[in-house]
Each structure stands twice: as structure tokens, then as C-alpha cells.
Amino acid sequence: MQSRPSTDLPPVASAYNGKDRNAFLFGWNPQAELWNGRLAMIGFTAYLLWDLAGFSVVRDILHLVGY
């Protein structure tokens, strides 16, 4: 049985543009889209927890406008 070093990427991970898809690269690239999605999920979860704790930004804005 032959083992690979752990630093080798599987062929699927670098197939799109030849770079590690989990690397944090600046600019318009597939990695940016992955990080954007991950950070959006963290932000959505953080806001959901904040809202469940009773601090609702949306409810406060609706209250200010008169709804």
C-alpha cells in the first residue's frame, strides 16, 4: 500500500483553476466565491442567534417606521 504526503491535493480540489480551492486568494476567483459563501453563512447564523436573544434589528426598524 502506497501512501501520499498529506500536502498533496486530490485531483478534484485543484481541477478548476489549478490552485487550492480552500486558499484565501484576493480578487475575482473561485476561492473568493467559496469564502464569500462561508462568511455569509457565519453572518446569517450570528444574526439568527442575535435575533433569538431578543436583539432584533428588523423589529426595531419596523417599530421606528410605525408598523
Secondary structure, DSSP 8 states (H G I E B T S, - for coil): -----TTS--TTTTTTTSS-TTS---SSSHHHHHHHHHHHHHHHHHHHHHHHTT--HHHHHHHHHT-
